[in-house]
Each structure stands twice: as structure tokens, then as C-alpha cells.
Amino acid sequence: NVALGGGHGVFVCQACSEAHRLMGVSVTIVKPLNDFSLWELEEVLFLQQCGCNTASSSIYEGFIPPFWKEKKSTASSSLKERHLFCRAKYDALAFVTPSGGIFAERAWSKLLQ
């Protein structure tokens, strides 16, 4: 599956795609890789150019604290754990600025709502 949103696209496993779907289409759109009838040509071209997972991680995990690195999704992560990490990463943008940065307090407040 592919999750699209916020000017990026990432390849995700089936379990993580469920966590992305829980965030809603205002944050991310999940599309299956095996049904290209659901894809617009612009989306395919975008994925070819955007850098996918590597580019996304360099932005959305640029300042991830050690505590959260331990919480990154693994094969054994629950849906609740995956969803929390997705919300922190993509919805609250909690890891795009250094800890204590000007937007950090607002990001953490949004995440804890």
C-alpha cells in the first residue's frame, strides 16, 4: 500500500496502512499498489519524483527523540501503537523541529488531545 499526504508518499505495510487510514483523508490517503485503476497519472508521477520513504523520514523524523525511536512501528506493534506514532509523525509534526523548538509545544499539545 501507499500512503499519500502532506506533499509526500510512502510505501507502508498492510498493518501500517490501517494506522494511516485512522488519521483520516485530511491527513493521509491510502491506496493499494495492486489496483492501478484507483490511481491518477499525476499520483504515479508524483511517487516517481518525491523520494518516497527516505525523503519522508528525513523530514518527518528529522529530530526524533530517542524515546520515540524506540516506539517506531515494528512487525509486532499493535494498531494503537502504530496509530500513535503516525499521529506524532504526520498529524502533530512532532519530530520536524528540535525539542523545545518554537512549534514543539503546539505539536505535543495536538498529539495529546
N, CA, C and O of each residue as an XYZ file, in Angstrom:
452
protein
N       0.834     -1.190      0.000
C       0.000      0.000      0.000
C       0.873      1.245      0.000
O       2.043      1.206      0.378
N       0.283      2.335     -0.427
C       0.975      3.615     -0.434
C       0.120      4.611      0.321
O      -1.090      4.680      0.108
N       0.738      5.384      1.205
C       0.055      6.463      1.914
C       0.508      7.778      1.299
O       1.704      8.056      1.206
N      -0.459      8.582      0.881
C      -0.173      9.867      0.254
C      -0.705     10.973      1.136
O      -1.816     10.877      1.658
N       0.081     12.027      1.308
C      -0.413     13.169      2.079
C       0.696     14.140      2.405
O       1.866     13.764      2.484
N       0.327     15.379      2.592
C       1.286     16.392      3.024
C       2.444     16.601      2.076
O       3.534     16.972      2.512
N       2.238     16.374      0.795
C       3.313     16.582     -0.165
C       4.309     15.448     -0.238
O       5.422     15.632     -0.730
N       3.931     14.283      0.243
C       4.829     13.134      0.172
C       4.017     11.861     -0.045
O       2.793     11.854      0.081
N       4.717     10.801     -0.370
C       4.107      9.484     -0.490
C       5.063      8.461      0.082
O       6.267      8.533     -0.162
N       4.542      7.505      0.842
C       5.381      6.466      1.437
C       4.756      5.102      1.195
O       3.534      4.961      1.132
N       5.617      4.104      1.061
C       5.159      2.733      0.960
C       5.021      2.190      2.371
O       5.937      2.327      3.182
N       3.881      1.572      2.671
C       3.612      1.047      4.011
C       3.065     -0.372      3.909
O       2.466     -0.752      2.903
N       3.281     -1.138      4.956
C       2.727     -2.486      5.021
C       1.226     -2.406      5.297
O       0.697     -1.331      5.581
N       0.556     -3.532      5.212
C      -0.888     -3.572      5.435
C      -1.263     -3.076      6.835
O      -2.222     -2.319      6.990
N      -0.509     -3.500      7.849
C      -0.822     -3.090      9.222
C      -0.667     -1.584      9.404
O      -1.502     -0.953     10.052
N       0.393     -1.000      8.840
C       0.592      0.453      8.960
C      -0.426      1.224      8.124
O      -0.793      2.347      8.470
N      -0.877      0.630      7.034
C      -1.883      1.323      6.225
C      -3.163      1.533      7.024
O      -3.851      2.534      6.827
N      -3.489      0.619      7.911
C      -4.666      0.788      8.772
C      -4.482      1.966      9.721
O      -5.423      2.725      9.957
N      -3.284      2.125     10.265
C      -2.999      3.261     11.152
C      -3.106      4.569     10.381
O      -3.625      5.556     10.902
N      -2.623      4.585      9.149
C      -2.730      5.782      8.312
C      -4.194      6.093      8.003
O      -4.598      7.256      8.023
N      -4.977      5.077      7.721
C      -6.400      5.290      7.422
C      -7.140      5.897      8.614
O      -8.044      6.714      8.438
N      -6.756      5.497      9.817
C      -7.410      6.024     11.028
C      -7.211      7.533     11.184
O      -8.002      8.198     11.852
N      -6.164      8.068     10.573
C      -5.918      9.507     10.689
C      -6.878     10.317      9.816
O      -7.042     11.519     10.022
N      -7.500      9.673      8.864
C      -8.472     10.355      8.021
C      -7.856     10.950      6.766
O      -6.650     11.184      6.698
N      -8.701     11.188      5.781
C      -8.221     11.655      4.481
C      -7.723     13.096      4.500
O      -7.090     13.538      3.541
N      -7.994     13.830      5.564
C      -7.438     15.188      5.647
C      -5.938     15.140      5.928
O      -5.236     16.123      5.693
N      -5.439     14.010      6.428
C      -4.016     13.858      6.733
C      -3.341     12.926      5.731
O      -2.242     13.218      5.260
N      -3.985     11.808      5.402
C      -3.368     10.811      4.532
C      -4.423     10.033      3.752
O      -5.537      9.816      4.229
N      -4.051      9.625      2.556
C      -4.894      8.782      1.718
C      -4.100      7.514      1.439
O      -2.947      7.588      1.013
N      -4.700      6.357      1.673
C      -4.023      5.084      1.452
C      -4.597      4.438      0.197
O      -5.813      4.333      0.033
N      -3.699      4.008     -0.685
C      -4.117      3.347     -1.920
C      -3.348      2.042     -2.074
O      -2.155      1.981     -1.776
N      -4.031      0.994     -2.542
C      -3.338     -0.281     -2.754
C      -2.438     -0.221     -3.985
O      -2.759      0.446     -4.969
N      -1.330     -0.911     -3.919
C      -0.421     -0.966     -5.058
C      -0.920     -1.905     -6.147
O      -0.534     -1.765     -7.308
N      -1.761     -2.846     -5.793
C      -2.153     -3.880     -6.753
C      -3.406     -3.532     -7.563
O      -3.895     -4.375     -8.315
N      -3.934     -2.320     -7.428
C      -5.104     -1.921     -8.210
C      -4.878     -0.524     -8.791
O      -5.273      0.482     -8.203
N      -4.242     -0.488     -9.942
C      -3.889      0.793    -10.543
C      -5.084      1.529    -11.133
O      -4.946      2.668    -11.580
N      -6.256      0.897    -11.142
C      -7.448      1.616    -11.608
C      -7.830      2.725    -10.621
O      -8.593      3.626    -10.967
N      -7.303      2.659     -9.398
C      -7.592      3.666     -8.374
C      -6.603      4.831     -8.403
O      -6.732      5.767     -7.615
N      -5.633      4.785     -9.287
C      -4.558      5.769     -9.318
C      -4.738      6.752    -10.458
O      -5.124      6.378    -11.566
N      -4.452      8.016    -10.172
C      -4.394      9.050    -11.196
C      -2.953      9.090    -11.723
O      -2.016      8.807    -10.976
N      -2.773      9.434    -12.980
C      -1.438      9.522    -13.559
C      -0.554     10.479    -12.758
O       0.632     10.211    -12.564
N      -1.122     11.584    -12.296
C      -0.355     12.561    -11.520
C       0.193     11.952    -10.232
O       1.296     12.296     -9.806
N      -0.565     11.053     -9.612
C      -0.110     10.402     -8.379
C       1.080      9.487     -8.651
O       2.032      9.457     -7.871
N       1.031      8.757     -9.733
C       2.134      7.862    -10.092
C       3.385      8.673    -10.397
O       4.476      8.331     -9.943
N       3.229      9.736    -11.158
C       4.370     10.602    -11.474
C       4.938     11.237    -10.210
O       6.154     11.354    -10.055
N       4.055     11.642     -9.315
C       4.498     12.220     -8.043
C       5.347     11.227     -7.263
O       6.405     11.591     -6.750
N       4.899      9.977     -7.166
C       5.656      8.965     -6.422
C       7.027      8.728     -7.055
O       7.995      8.457     -6.344
N       7.119      8.825     -8.356
C       8.403      8.639     -9.023
C       9.379      9.752     -8.658
O      10.591      9.534     -8.666
N       8.877     10.928     -8.342
C       9.732     12.090     -8.129
C       9.949     12.466     -6.660
O      10.892     13.197     -6.357
N       9.112     11.993     -5.750
C       9.121     12.538     -4.386
C      10.166     11.955     -3.445
O      10.421     12.540     -2.393
N      10.774     10.835     -3.779
C      11.765     10.263     -2.882
C      11.186      9.276     -1.885
O      11.934      8.607     -1.172
N       9.879      9.178     -1.826
C       9.132      8.214     -1.005
C       9.638      8.135      0.429
O       9.825      9.165      1.078
N       9.860      6.923      0.929
C      10.131      6.704      2.345
C      11.384      7.420      2.849
O      11.373      7.978      3.946
N      12.453      7.409      2.070
C      13.700      8.031      2.511
C      13.525      9.535      2.685
O      13.918     10.100      3.706
N      12.938     10.171      1.693
C      12.734     11.625      1.768
C      11.774     11.970      2.902
O      12.000     12.928      3.642
N      10.717     11.201      3.034
C       9.731     11.460      4.089
C      10.361     11.343      5.470
O      10.154     12.207      6.321
N      11.124     10.287      5.698
C      11.753     10.087      7.012
C      12.737     11.204      7.335
O      12.840     11.625      8.487
N      13.460     11.686      6.330
C      14.432     12.746      6.606
C      13.745     14.030      7.057
O      14.336     14.828      7.784
N      12.513     14.232      6.634
C      11.760     15.423      7.035
C      10.973     15.155      8.317
O      11.138     15.857      9.314
N      10.125     14.144      8.283
C       9.177     13.910      9.374
C       9.787     13.236     10.592
O       9.153     13.180     11.646
N      11.024     12.717     10.464
C      11.730     12.137     11.607
C      13.082     12.818     11.809
O      13.987     12.240     12.410
N      13.218     14.030     11.312
C      14.494     14.746     11.368
C      15.012     14.988     12.771
O      16.223     15.041     12.985
N      14.112     15.135     13.726
C      14.516     15.440     15.108
C      13.796     14.513     16.084
O      13.305     14.956     17.122
N      13.736     13.235     15.750
C      13.017     12.283     16.603
C      13.845     11.972     17.857
O      14.998     11.554     17.750
N      13.260     12.175     19.048
C      13.982     11.883     20.289
C      14.192     10.372     20.476
O      13.427      9.570     19.940
N      15.218      9.991     21.227
C      15.494      8.562     21.444
C      14.281      7.788     21.954
O      14.051      6.654     21.533
N      13.501      8.389     22.856
C      12.319      7.717     23.395
C      11.365      7.297     22.283
O      10.816      6.196     22.310
N      11.172      8.177     21.309
C      10.252      7.877     20.204
C      10.875      6.932     19.195
O      10.151      6.184     18.538
N      12.203      6.939     19.048
C      12.842      5.988     18.133
C      12.500      4.567     18.546
O      12.317      3.687     17.705
N      12.417      4.355     19.860
C      12.071      3.031     20.385
C      10.614      2.685     20.098
O      10.244      1.512     20.140
N       9.780      3.683     19.808
C       8.356      3.467     19.562
C       8.010      3.336     18.077
O       6.843      3.164     17.727
N       9.015      3.417     17.208
C       8.747      3.243     15.779
C       8.112      1.871     15.568
O       8.444      0.906     16.256
N       7.218      1.805     14.629
C       6.481      0.571     14.377
C       7.398     -0.564     13.939
O       8.328     -0.388     13.152
N       7.090     -1.738     14.487
C       7.765     -2.975     14.100
C       6.684     -3.989     13.744
O       5.493     -3.700     13.865
N       7.092     -5.156     13.310
C       6.130     -6.195     12.940
C       5.209     -6.564     14.098
O       4.080     -6.998     13.871
N       5.670     -6.397     15.328
C       4.860     -6.784     16.485
C       4.055     -5.621     17.082
O       3.352     -5.813     18.074
N       4.144     -4.426     16.499
C       3.412     -3.272     17.038
C       1.907     -3.449     16.865
O       1.433     -3.971     15.855
N       1.171     -3.000     17.879
C      -0.292     -3.048     17.794
C      -0.785     -1.897     16.914
O      -0.032     -0.970     16.615
N      -2.037     -1.963     16.509
C      -2.627     -0.884     15.733
C      -2.614      0.418     16.528
O      -2.374      1.488     15.969
N      -2.874      0.327     17.830
C      -2.860      1.517     18.685
C      -1.478      2.165     18.698
O      -1.365      3.388     18.617
N      -0.429      1.351     18.800
C       0.945      1.869     18.806
C       1.299      2.493     17.451
O       1.923      3.553     17.392
N       0.898      1.831     16.373
C       1.169      2.356     15.032
C       0.450      3.687     14.822
O       1.015      4.632     14.272
N      -0.803      3.746     15.267
C      -1.601      4.958     15.095
C      -0.990      6.121     15.885
O      -0.908      7.237     15.374
N      -0.568      5.870     17.111
C       0.051      6.913     17.921
C       1.306      7.457     17.238
O       1.506      8.670     17.178
N       2.145      6.568     16.728
C       3.362      7.014     16.057
C       3.035      7.806     14.792
O       3.670      8.825     14.520
N       2.049      7.346     14.017
C       1.624      8.075     12.809
C       1.106      9.461     13.164
O       1.421     10.437     12.483
N       0.317      9.551     14.222
C      -0.206     10.862     14.637
C       0.924     11.791     15.051
O       0.933     12.968     14.692
N       1.879     11.255     15.810
C       3.013     12.079     16.235
C       3.798     12.558     15.015
O       4.180     13.725     14.935
N       4.034     11.660     14.080
C       4.888     11.952     12.929
C       4.206     12.858     11.901
O       4.795     13.846     11.463
N       2.985     12.534     11.518
C       2.351     13.225     10.398
C       1.289     14.248     10.796
O       1.120     15.259     10.114
N       0.587     14.002     11.869
C      -0.501     14.906     12.261
C       0.034     16.034     13.143
O      -0.217     17.209     12.874
N       0.772     15.675     14.197
C       1.313     16.689     15.113
C       2.644     17.265     14.625
O       3.099     18.290     15.133
N       3.272     16.607     13.637
C       4.591     17.037     13.138
C       5.582     17.197     14.286
O       6.368     18.144     14.321
N       5.529     16.257     15.217
C       6.283     16.358     16.461
C       7.792     16.205     16.293
O       8.539     16.555     17.206
N       8.261     15.696     15.160
C       9.686     15.414     15.011
C      10.350     16.266     13.924
O      11.473     15.969     13.515
N       9.680     17.311     13.454
C      10.260     18.117     12.380
C      11.079     19.300     12.893
O      11.797     19.937     12.123
N      10.976     19.592     14.175
C      11.775     20.661     14.774
C      12.503     20.104     15.994
O      12.061     19.117     16.582
N      13.606     20.724     16.375
C      14.315     20.249     17.571
C      13.426     20.357     18.812
O      12.544     21.214     18.878
N      13.660     19.491     19.783
C      12.919     19.567     21.046
C      13.018     20.963     21.611
O      14.092     21.562     21.659
N      11.878     21.468     22.038
C      11.859     22.801     22.598
C      11.788     23.891     21.548
O      11.788     25.078     21.876
N      11.727     23.490     20.269
C      11.620     24.475     19.206
C      10.303     25.232     19.310
O       9.428     24.872     20.097
N      10.175     26.262     18.526
C       9.032     27.157     18.613
C       7.690     26.447     18.398
O       6.677     26.868     18.955
N       7.673     25.376     17.597
C       6.431     24.680     17.315
C       6.254     23.408     18.147
O       5.205     22.768     18.071
N       7.256     23.034     18.936
C       7.215     21.773     19.666
C       6.046     21.697     20.644
O       5.349     20.683     20.692
N       5.824     22.744     21.416
C       4.742     22.720     22.409
C       3.387     22.535     21.732
O       2.554     21.757     22.196
N       3.174     23.252     20.639
C       1.903     23.131     19.920
C       1.743     21.709     19.345
O       0.649     21.147     19.384
N       2.817     21.138     18.818
C       2.760     19.796     18.249
C       2.398     18.766     19.310
O       1.538     17.917     19.081
N       3.050     18.834     20.473
C       2.775     17.870     21.526
C       1.366     18.059     22.089
O       0.706     17.074     22.421
N       0.900     19.280     22.201
C      -0.460     19.525     22.675
C      -1.479     18.909     21.737
O      -2.460     18.317     22.186
N      -1.256     19.045     20.438
C      -2.165     18.470     19.454
C      -2.170     16.952     19.542
O      -3.224     16.323     19.452
N      -1.003     16.369     19.716
C      -0.886     14.920     19.787
C      -1.602     14.355     21.004
O      -2.215     13.290     20.924
N      -1.532     15.053     22.123
C      -2.101     14.541     23.378
C      -3.605     14.796     23.504
O      -4.215     14.375     24.486
N      -4.205     15.469     22.541
C      -5.658     15.732     22.578
C      -6.437     14.460     22.419
O      -7.668     14.484     22.425
